[in-house]
Amino acid sequence: MTEAGTTEADPGASSSASVRPRRRHWLRWGALGASVLVLAVAATGWSLYRKLDGNIRTDSDTAQALAPYEKERPTPVRAAGKARNILVLGSDNRGDGNGAYGRDEGSQRSDTAILLHIAADGRSATGVSIPRDLMVDIPDCRRPDGSSRQAQFAQFNWAFQTGGAACAIRTVEKMTDIRVDHHLVVDFQGFKKLVDAVDGVEVCLAEPVHDREAKLDLPAGRQTLNGEDALGYVRARHGLGNGSDTQRIERQQRFLGSLVKKVRSNGVLLNPTRAYPVLDAATSSLTADSGLDSLSELYELVRSVRDIPEEHIRFLTVPRQSYRLDINRDELVQPAADELFTKLREDRPVYVGDKNTEKNDGKEKPDGAYRGTTADVDICANE
């Protein structure tokens, strides 16, 4: 019984009322925790993005050096979805921690020069190596100290040594009549870091290699090279093959093909813990023009080529032969060289195969094929 004007308390209602505030309390804290977590992830992501973006150095000096010669440069292609031509230079500036690979003479050279052509349809990419000892017409170029050097007929490497990337670009454009849309300069140290970031690249050696100048001491057989040994491997001339620059270029092309496969593999690009070291190594090694000096612009470049089949990523060397006046130098083979440049300029297919034969899309290409390699090559099958 209860007194008049009073009601009997409901134990269930009291319990329910006490649970609801606690539930709301934990919901508020849960939402707050989730928000903090999201903000922390976003902040970390933004911090990493800015770190990678800040790694890339902008080469504004080259743009300034090229500006006075704009009227004599090839006309750029302005159509939507245009093909792109990017000159990639491997710099051996020994003043930046690279002294172990040779004397520091206060200058930089480019042991590696590749004109990368990305087709307008995004279905193929062709990397054309230019030998450093190729005899070419080098235009008048301005030295870093402001002095000028007259036009000369000399080996290609002198262009970069004399006038940096601007002189190398003008030399390539004069030789090919192809507009260089962008350029990238890759440092020795960055190459080593990139190879290490993908846990090394596999090669096969028919014989042991001992090259003191390249700091290379490797046994015969299949093995995975770390960054230090990889750099020596792609630069070696005296301990591998006949010591020619041509064989070294072919070795570089095969190695790059294997490196491309490793970087494109799911184990690297789709794994954040592995992708970040790769991106950090790649971006920290680069000096680029203003059109490729940001992470977003490089991402767009990578996105444009990531779906290209590996067999359609080709590497070859300009048609060359020993220079008639000096067997230690090279010269272009004509008309083969001009035919190659015309195909690239007009964005026509370039077939790469073993000497005169190329299998492409299941069809034999007996004519017009260039000796080279593709990114799907097994590097061990070519040693």
GIMO-V246556 format. One record per backbone hydrogen bond with DSSP energy under -0.5 kcal/mol. CO is the residue of the C=O (numbers start at 0). NH is the residue of the N-H. If there is no record, write none. Layout:
co=CO nh=NH
co=CO nh=NH
This chain:
co=2 nh=5
co=8 nh=10
co=9 nh=13
co=10 nh=14
co=11 nh=15
co=12 nh=16
co=13 nh=17
co=14 nh=18
co=15 nh=19
co=16 nh=20
co=17 nh=21
co=18 nh=22
co=19 nh=23
co=20 nh=24
co=21 nh=25
co=22 nh=26
co=23 nh=27
co=24 nh=28
co=25 nh=29
co=26 nh=30
co=27 nh=31
co=28 nh=32
co=29 nh=33
co=30 nh=34
co=31 nh=35
co=32 nh=36
co=33 nh=37
co=34 nh=38
co=35 nh=39
co=36 nh=40
co=37 nh=41
co=38 nh=42
co=39 nh=43
co=40 nh=44
co=41 nh=45
co=42 nh=46
co=43 nh=47
co=44 nh=48
co=45 nh=49
co=46 nh=50
co=47 nh=51
co=48 nh=52
co=49 nh=53
co=50 nh=54
co=51 nh=54
co=51 nh=55
co=52 nh=55
co=56 nh=287
co=57 nh=59
co=58 nh=62
co=59 nh=63
co=60 nh=64
co=61 nh=65
co=62 nh=66
co=63 nh=67
co=65 nh=68
co=66 nh=69
co=68 nh=71
co=68 nh=72
co=69 nh=72
co=75 nh=77
co=78 nh=81
co=83 nh=117
co=84 nh=180
co=84 nh=181
co=85 nh=87
co=85 nh=115
co=86 nh=88
co=86 nh=183
co=87 nh=113
co=88 nh=90
co=88 nh=185
co=89 nh=110
co=89 nh=111
co=90 nh=187
co=91 nh=93
co=92 nh=95
co=97 nh=100
co=98 nh=101
co=102 nh=104
co=106 nh=93
co=108 nh=91
co=108 nh=110
co=111 nh=89
co=112 nh=129
co=113 nh=87
co=113 nh=115
co=114 nh=116
co=114 nh=127
co=115 nh=85
co=115 nh=117
co=116 nh=118
co=116 nh=125
co=117 nh=83
co=118 nh=121
co=123 nh=118
co=124 nh=313
co=125 nh=116
co=125 nh=127
co=126 nh=128
co=126 nh=315
co=127 nh=114
co=128 nh=130
co=128 nh=317
co=130 nh=133
co=131 nh=156
co=132 nh=329
co=133 nh=135
co=133 nh=155
co=135 nh=137
co=135 nh=153
co=136 nh=138
co=137 nh=151
co=140 nh=148
co=142 nh=145
co=146 nh=142
co=148 nh=140
co=151 nh=137
co=151 nh=153
co=153 nh=135
co=154 nh=157
co=155 nh=158
co=155 nh=159
co=156 nh=160
co=157 nh=161
co=158 nh=162
co=159 nh=163
co=162 nh=166
co=163 nh=167
co=164 nh=168
co=165 nh=169
co=166 nh=170
co=167 nh=171
co=168 nh=172
co=169 nh=173
co=170 nh=174
co=171 nh=175
co=172 nh=176
co=178 nh=180
co=181 nh=86
co=182 nh=288
co=183 nh=88
co=183 nh=185
co=184 nh=286
co=185 nh=90
co=186 nh=190
co=187 nh=191
co=188 nh=192
co=189 nh=193
co=190 nh=194
co=191 nh=195
co=192 nh=196
co=193 nh=197
co=194 nh=199
co=195 nh=198
co=200 nh=224
co=202 nh=222
co=204 nh=220
co=208 nh=217
co=210 nh=215
co=211 nh=214
co=215 nh=210
co=217 nh=208
co=220 nh=204
co=222 nh=202
co=222 nh=224
co=224 nh=200
co=225 nh=229
co=226 nh=230
co=227 nh=231
co=228 nh=232
co=229 nh=233
co=230 nh=234
co=231 nh=235
co=239 nh=242
co=243 nh=247
co=244 nh=248
co=245 nh=249
co=246 nh=250
co=247 nh=251
co=248 nh=252
co=249 nh=253
co=250 nh=254
co=251 nh=255
co=252 nh=256
co=253 nh=257
co=254 nh=258
co=255 nh=259
co=256 nh=260
co=257 nh=261
co=258 nh=262
co=259 nh=263
co=260 nh=264
co=261 nh=264
co=264 nh=267
co=264 nh=268
co=265 nh=269
co=267 nh=270
co=269 nh=271
co=270 nh=273
co=270 nh=274
co=271 nh=275
co=273 nh=277
co=274 nh=278
co=275 nh=279
co=276 nh=280
co=277 nh=281
co=278 nh=282
co=279 nh=283
co=280 nh=284
co=281 nh=284
co=282 nh=285
co=284 nh=186
co=285 nh=56
co=286 nh=184
co=287 nh=58
co=288 nh=291
co=293 nh=297
co=294 nh=298
co=295 nh=299
co=296 nh=300
co=297 nh=301
co=298 nh=302
co=299 nh=303
co=300 nh=304
co=301 nh=304
co=301 nh=305
co=304 nh=307
co=308 nh=311
co=309 nh=312
co=309 nh=374
co=309 nh=375
co=311 nh=124
co=311 nh=313
co=312 nh=374
co=313 nh=126
co=314 nh=372
co=315 nh=128
co=318 nh=332
co=320 nh=330
co=322 nh=325
co=325 nh=322
co=325 nh=328
co=328 nh=322
co=329 nh=134
co=330 nh=320
co=331 nh=333
co=332 nh=336
co=334 nh=338
co=335 nh=339
co=336 nh=340
co=337 nh=341
co=338 nh=342
co=339 nh=343
co=340 nh=344
co=341 nh=345
co=342 nh=347
co=343 nh=346
co=350 nh=369
co=352 nh=354
co=352 nh=371
co=353 nh=355
co=353 nh=356
co=356 nh=353
co=357 nh=359
co=357 nh=364
co=359 nh=362
co=362 nh=359
co=367 nh=350
co=369 nh=352
co=370 nh=316
co=372 nh=314
co=373 nh=376
co=376 nh=378
co=377 nh=380
co=378 nh=381
co=379 nh=382
